[in-house]
Every structure is written in C-alpha cells, then in structure tokens.
Amino acid sequence: MTYDVHKIRSHFPSLNTGLAFFCGPGGSQVPLVVGAAIAHAITKPISNRNTNTESEKNAEEYVVGFRQAVADLIDVDPRGVVYGRSWTQLTYDFSRTLAKNWGPGDEVVVSRLDHDSNIRPWIQAAEAVGATIRWAEFDLQTSELTVQAVAAVLSPKTKLVAITGAGNTIGTRPDLKAIGAAVHKVGALFFVDGVHLTPHASISVKDIGADFFGFSFYKLMGPH
C-alpha cells in the first residue's frame, strides 16, 4: 500500500503555505477535521453540564465523550481522566495537592532526563513543605535512565517519583514498567510525563502501572 503523502498534507492547511516547520516542540499542525469539530461543538446549543436541557446534554456529551476517548487511547478508566489548561498546569495542581501530605524528612525523586515542566513543580512543592528532592541521573554514555539509577535514590522516605516517558531532547525511553514496580515497592506514587511519548507509541497506563500519566493534545494534532 502506497503512503499518499499529498493526500495527508491536504488535510493540513498550514502545510500549503510554503513554509517548512522546524518547531516540532511547539506542537503539531492542526488538520481541518479538528478545526471543524471545535467549531461544531462551540456553535451548537451549549451550557453547563447537566441532563435537563439540550444545551446541558450537549456539554455533558462532550465531557463524557472526551474522557472515554482518552481512556481508549491510553488504556485507563474514563472516571480517572481529567483535563486542564495544559499538562504543565495540571502538574502544578497535582504537586501542590500531593505536597499537603509531605513534610520534613520526606523525599521526592525527579530525573535529569526530564523537561523542566516535570521538575520545577515538584521542586517548588517539596521546598514549600520542607521535603527533600533526590535526583535520578541518566547515563551520560548511553543516555539511558535505568531502573537501577532510579532505585538507587529510592527509600522508605520516598513519597513520589516523577519520570518522563520519553526524553524531549534525546528521545530516551525509560523502562516505565520496571521503574514503576520499583517505585511501588517502597510505597511511593509513580507520576509519568507522557507528553513526548504519547504521539509516538501505543500506551497502556494499566500495564505501565503509573498512578498519574499525562500528555498534551497540542502534540497530537489537537488544539493549541
């Protein structure tokens, strides 16, 4: 079967501008079908979520449908799906909430492989309550973040480990399932930043064993 590049490109008006896009980290281009879906949703009768009027039912349908679509994409229970302004903002929200149960003597693990958006929120949250940040280092020769490197900084004091699903600069993919097992062995929570992994891999959060897993739709040809 031939891959029809021109047919695929025809769905993206921005690709017909004569420009070459080298700003991949800034998000993917948006196809016509996404723009049409957004226009359709916001121009139908709409209101706050409920089940009484047509506009309320439309809003309810959008939210429930969104959660089910995400659940199908990454293999999770739709009741556990939340959405927000951005994954960075949600990471801040989670970090501040979880930090309410931390204190002096507790430890939070982050990695040198991660984007700042999965480091800074945890550092700030830990500092606010007197908890300690521990760093998991990746191998400078192989660029791998191994389960051994993460396990080396785990202890009974560990409250949470925040790890990327794929490094945004060098593309390294840690063994999330093995790391998650090590994290849970010490009774800590496992937080995975899947922003740079989800567009390029089939995801099963259940198989990974992550307690939290997030990504951004603007990396998946969704709205910015």
HUNORNOR-V938177 format. One record per residue. N is the residue number from 1. RES is the residue in one small letter. SS is DSSP state (helix for helix, strand for strand, loop for the rest). PHI is phi in degrees with one decimal (NA if undefined). OMEGA is omega in radians with two decimals (none if undefined). Layout:
((N/RES/SS/PHI/OMEGA) (N/RES/SS/PHI/OMEGA))
This chain:
((1/m/loop/NA/-3.12) (2/t/loop/-79.1/3.10) (3/y/loop/-84.1/-3.06) (4/d/loop/-83.9/-3.10) (5/v/helix/-61.5/-3.09) (6/h/helix/-65.2/3.11) (7/k/helix/-66.5/3.11) (8/i/helix/-62.9/-3.12) (9/r/helix/-62.6/-3.10) (10/s/loop/-64.9/3.12) (11/h/loop/-82.8/-3.07) (12/f/loop/-119.8/-3.13) (13/p/helix/-55.2/-3.10) (14/s/helix/-64.9/-3.14) (15/l/helix/-83.3/3.12) (16/n/helix/-103.9/-3.10) (17/t/loop/-94.1/-3.09) (18/g/loop/85.6/3.14) (19/l/loop/-94.9/2.99) (20/a/loop/-103.0/-3.05) (21/f/loop/-100.5/3.10) (22/f/loop/-111.8/-3.07) (23/c/loop/-110.5/-3.13) (24/g/helix/-50.8/3.13) (25/p/helix/-60.3/3.12) (26/g/helix/-82.8/3.09) (27/g/loop/115.5/3.14) (28/s/loop/-84.0/3.04) (29/q/loop/-75.3/-2.99) (30/v/loop/-109.0/3.13) (31/p/loop/-78.3/-3.13) (32/l/helix/-56.3/-3.06) (33/v/helix/-63.4/3.12) (34/v/helix/-70.1/3.09) (35/g/helix/-60.0/3.14) (36/a/helix/-66.0/-3.14) (37/a/helix/-65.3/3.12) (38/i/helix/-65.3/3.14) (39/a/helix/-60.6/3.14) (40/h/helix/-63.1/-3.07) (41/a/helix/-67.2/-3.03) (42/i/helix/-86.8/3.09) (43/t/helix/-107.5/2.98) (44/k/loop/-76.2/3.02) (45/p/loop/-55.8/-3.07) (46/i/loop/-145.9/-3.09) (47/s/loop/-156.1/2.99) (48/n/loop/-70.1/-3.12) (49/r/loop/-66.2/3.00) (50/n/loop/-175.2/-3.07) (51/t/loop/-130.6/-3.09) (52/n/loop/-97.2/-3.11) (53/t/loop/-96.7/3.13) (54/e/helix/-61.5/-3.12) (55/s/helix/-65.2/3.10) (56/e/helix/-66.4/3.13) (57/k/helix/-65.9/3.09) (58/n/helix/-61.4/3.13) (59/a/helix/-61.5/3.11) (60/e/helix/-62.3/-3.14) (61/e/helix/-63.0/-3.14) (62/y/helix/-63.6/-3.09) (63/v/helix/-67.8/-3.14) (64/v/helix/-64.0/3.13) (65/g/helix/-64.6/3.09) (66/f/helix/-60.3/-3.10) (67/r/helix/-62.6/3.13) (68/q/helix/-68.9/3.13) (69/a/helix/-63.0/3.10) (70/v/helix/-65.1/3.12) (71/a/helix/-59.5/3.12) (72/d/helix/-67.1/-3.07) (73/l/helix/-69.2/-3.02) (74/i/helix/-116.4/3.04) (75/d/loop/62.8/3.07) (76/v/loop/-137.4/3.02) (77/d/loop/-74.8/-3.11) (78/p/helix/-59.4/3.12) (79/r/helix/-69.0/3.13) (80/g/helix/-99.4/-3.10) (81/v/loop/-90.2/3.04) (82/v/loop/-126.4/3.12) (83/y/loop/-137.5/-3.10) (84/g/loop/-155.2/-3.08) (85/r/loop/-65.7/3.09) (86/s/loop/-165.5/3.10) (87/w/helix/-69.4/3.07) (88/t/helix/-61.6/3.13) (89/q/helix/-62.9/3.12) (90/l/helix/-65.4/3.09) (91/t/helix/-62.3/3.05) (92/y/helix/-60.9/3.14) (93/d/helix/-61.9/3.13) (94/f/helix/-64.1/-3.08) (95/s/helix/-63.1/-3.13) (96/r/helix/-66.9/3.13) (97/t/helix/-69.9/-3.11) (98/l/helix/-66.0/-3.11) (99/a/helix/-65.3/3.10) (100/k/helix/-64.2/3.11) (101/n/helix/-103.5/3.10) (102/w/loop/-106.7/3.08) (103/g/loop/-165.6/3.11) (104/p/loop/-55.0/-3.11) (105/g/loop/97.6/3.08) (106/d/loop/-81.2/-3.09) (107/e/strand/-130.1/3.08) (108/v/strand/-127.0/-3.08) (109/v/strand/-105.4/2.99) (110/v/strand/-125.8/-3.09) (111/s/strand/-125.5/3.10) (112/r/loop/-72.5/-3.12) (113/l/loop/-79.4/-2.96) (114/d/loop/-80.3/2.95) (115/h/loop/-68.5/-3.10) (116/d/helix/-58.0/-3.12) (117/s/helix/-68.0/3.06) (118/n/helix/-111.1/3.08) (119/i/loop/-121.3/-3.04) (120/r/helix/-57.4/3.14) (121/p/helix/-59.4/-3.11) (122/w/helix/-74.4/3.09) (123/i/helix/-63.0/-3.12) (124/q/helix/-64.4/3.14) (125/a/helix/-66.1/3.14) (126/a/helix/-65.4/-3.14) (127/e/helix/-61.2/-3.09) (128/a/helix/-65.6/-3.09) (129/v/helix/-115.3/3.10) (130/g/loop/83.4/3.09) (131/a/loop/-81.4/-3.06) (132/t/strand/-105.9/3.05) (133/i/strand/-93.9/3.02) (134/r/strand/-114.1/-3.08) (135/w/strand/-106.9/2.98) (136/a/strand/-92.5/-3.05) (137/e/loop/-97.5/3.04) (138/f/loop/-91.1/-3.10) (139/d/loop/-73.1/-3.09) (140/l/loop/-69.4/3.13) (141/q/loop/-83.8/-3.07) (142/t/loop/-104.5/-3.07) (143/s/loop/67.0/-3.12) (144/e/loop/-91.6/2.96) (145/l/loop/-102.4/-3.01) (146/t/loop/-88.8/3.07) (147/v/helix/-63.9/3.11) (148/q/helix/-65.3/3.14) (149/a/helix/-66.4/3.10) (150/v/helix/-72.1/-3.11) (151/a/helix/-60.8/-3.10) (152/a/loop/-65.0/-3.12) (153/v/loop/-110.9/3.08) (154/l/loop/-89.5/3.08) (155/s/loop/-160.3/3.06) (156/p/loop/-60.1/3.12) (157/k/loop/-83.3/-3.06) (158/t/strand/-68.0/3.12) (159/k/strand/-99.7/-3.08) (160/l/strand/-156.9/3.04) (161/v/strand/-123.1/3.14) (162/a/strand/-111.5/-3.03) (163/i/strand/-134.4/3.05) (164/t/strand/-77.9/3.03) (165/g/loop/-80.1/3.09) (166/a/loop/-159.2/-3.12) (167/g/loop/-63.1/-3.07) (168/n/loop/-74.2/-3.12) (169/t/loop/-99.6/-3.06) (170/i/loop/-117.8/3.02) (171/g/loop/78.9/3.13) (172/t/loop/-59.4/3.12) (173/r/loop/-114.7/3.10) (174/p/loop/-64.2/3.06) (175/d/loop/-77.7/-3.01) (176/l/helix/-63.3/-3.11) (177/k/helix/-62.8/3.14) (178/a/helix/-67.9/3.12) (179/i/helix/-65.1/3.12) (180/g/helix/-59.6/3.12) (181/a/helix/-63.7/3.12) (182/a/helix/-66.4/3.13) (183/v/helix/-64.1/-3.12) (184/h/helix/-69.0/3.13) (185/k/helix/-62.6/3.11) (186/v/loop/-97.1/3.07) (187/g/loop/81.7/-3.12) (188/a/loop/-97.8/3.06) (189/l/strand/-89.3/-3.09) (190/f/strand/-116.0/-3.07) (191/f/strand/-113.0/-3.08) (192/v/strand/-114.5/3.02) (193/d/strand/-88.6/-3.07) (194/g/loop/-100.1/-3.07) (195/v/helix/-57.9/-3.05) (196/h/helix/-93.4/3.11) (197/l/helix/-98.0/-2.97) (198/t/helix/-57.6/3.13) (199/p/loop/-67.7/-2.96) (200/h/loop/-121.7/-3.05) (201/a/loop/-148.3/3.01) (202/s/loop/-79.9/-3.01) (203/i/loop/-112.9/2.92) (204/s/loop/-129.7/-3.14) (205/v/helix/-62.8/3.11) (206/k/helix/-61.8/-3.14) (207/d/helix/-70.7/3.12) (208/i/helix/-63.3/-3.11) (209/g/loop/86.6/3.14) (210/a/loop/-75.2/3.03) (211/d/loop/-81.4/3.07) (212/f/strand/-137.0/3.09) (213/f/strand/-145.4/-3.11) (214/g/strand/-138.4/3.09) (215/f/loop/-155.4/-3.09) (216/s/loop/-121.0/-3.10) (217/f/helix/-70.9/3.13) (218/y/helix/-70.2/3.01) (219/k/helix/-91.0/-3.03) (220/l/loop/-119.1/-3.12) (221/m/loop/66.8/3.09) (222/g/loop/-93.6/-3.12) (223/p/loop/-68.2/3.09) (224/h/loop/-90.5/none))
